[in-house]
Every structure is written in structure tokens, then in C-alpha cells.
Amino acid sequence: MVSSTLGTFAVLWAILLIFLLSVGGFFMFRKFMKVLPMSDGKSKLDWQNHYVDSSRHLWTEDSKAFLETLVSPVPGPFRDIARHSIAARIGQVALEQGAEEVTRDHCLEGYILATPPRDYKSLESFLDKNGIDYSRFRHLLQQP
């Protein structure tokens, strides 16, 4: 009786350990892929940091608050990473357009561009639920 309970516990423990290591490995691999240099010599993470730093002076209190609203559906442990990635894309959009400050339109466009296509349905649902008008950028949500 004791040995079968112990054996069952050991098997369940091994399954849990393999699952947790797999999940951790997946996220570590994704992070590793972001720091590999691209053809221009900079990694995706380098470019994100560049756009965040270059556009820091363009952010207003309203645009910062709007960014917080946009990242609110992201689970807490991943929110900082998502905020940085989305802010980088918003900064890139604002800099490429030669803007003097980051507006809500820049935030929406950057948010949509930073979101993977698999998440567009939940993105639209979130924007609709919060009464955010994204009609000008609906064309960006068309999947190829």
C-alpha cells in the first residue's frame, strides 16, 4: 500500500517537474531568440530599448495612462515585458511619423502592431469593451 502511494507520488512529481521545466525552457528560449543579433547587427531587444529611449521625451501623462489601460489585460507577471514591447512599438510609430508627442492614435497603432495576429480577437474584444474607437486602424487587423 505504502509503496504504490509512494510510486504514484513519484510519477506525479516527475510529470509536474517535466511540465514546469518545459514551460520555463520555452520562455527562456523566446528570450534567447530576442537577444540574437539580426542582419543589421542589433537584436530585437536592442531595437526595443533604442525606440523606448529615443521616444521617452515624447510621452505625455495622457499617453502613459492610455498605455497602462492598454496593457491592463496582460497577466501581472508578464505586464512589464508587454509594456516595454508595446511602448517600443508605439515609440517607433511616433518617431517614424515625426511626431512631437505620443498621441492616443500612436498608442493604438503601436498596440495593434505589437500584438501578435493570434491575439487580434481578444484585442478587438478588449477595445470594444472599453469603448475605444479603433476604426482608423481596423485595416491593421486584417490577417493575411
N, C-alpha and C positions, 0 to 999 in steps of 0.2 A: 504494500500500500504506500509506504513512505517513498520507495524508490520510483514508483510510477508518478507520484506527485512531483518528486524532485526532477524526474526526466521531463515531464510536461513543462515545468517551470523553466528548465534549461533550454528547451526548444523555443518556448515563447520569448525568453530573454534574448536568444540568438536572433530570432526574427526581428524583434524590436531594435536590436543593435545594428543589424544589417540595414534596416529601413532608415534609421537615424543617420548612419554613416553615408548612405546613398543620398539622402536629402542634403546633408552638409556638403558632400562632394559635388553635387550638382551646382549649388550656389558658389562654391569655391571655383569651379571650372568656369562659370559665367564671369566671375570677377577676373579670373586669369585671362580670359579672352578679351576683356575690355582693356587690359594693360599691354597687350601685344601691339607693337608699332604697325601702323598701316603703311601704305606705299609712300606717303609723304614724310614718314619718319616719326610722326606723332601718333599716340594711341588715342582711342576713343575717349578715355578718361582725361588725357591731356587736353583734347579739344573741349571737353565739357568744362574743365577748370578754366581754360582760356576764355570761353564765352561768358562764364559766370563772372570772372574777374573784370573782363572788358566792359560788361554791361552793368556792373554794380552801381555806377553813378546815375544810371537811367531809371532805376526803380523808385517809384513813389510809394507812399504809405498805402494808397488805394490799391496799387498793383500788387504789393506784398500781401495785403489782406485777401485779395482775389486769388492769389496763388495758394494761400492757406485753404481757402474754400475749395479750390480745385483738387488739392491733394488730400482732403479730408476723408474720401472713401478708401484710401490706401491703408491697409492694416498698420498699426503703430510701429512694429519692428522694422518695416520697410519704408516708412514715410520719409525719413531723412534722405535716403538714397533716391527715392522717387522725386522729392522736392528738388534735389540737386540736378537730376537729369532733366526734369521739366523746366527748371529755371535756366539751365544751359540752352535748351532749345528755344525758349522764349527770348533769351538774350541774343541768340543767333539771328532770330527773325527780326528783332528790333534793330540790331546793328546792320544787317543786310538792307533794311529799308531806310537806313539813315535817320532813324527817329531820334528826337530829343529827349523823349521819356518813354518808358514802357506803359502802354495803354492796355485796356481790357481786351481790345482786338488782338494785340500782340500775344497776350496771355492765352486767349482762346486758340489762336492759330498754332502757337508753340505747343500748347497742351495736346491738341489733336495730332500734331506731327510727332510728338514724343510718345504717343500712345500706340502700342502695337495693334495691328489690324484685328487680331483675335479679340481684343477688348472693346471694339467700337460699339457693340450693342450695349454694354454696361455704361460706356461713356455717354452715349446718347440718352440712356435712361436717367443717368445722374443729372445731366444738363437739363433735361425736360422736367425732372422732379424739382429742381431748384429754380425753375423759371428763367434759365439763362438762354438768351437768344443766340443761337449759333448758325442761323440761316445763311449768313455770308460765307461760312466755311463748310457748308454741307458737302460741297464738291470734294473736299479733302477726305471725306469719309467713304468715298466710293472705292470699294475694293477691286483690284484688277482681276 
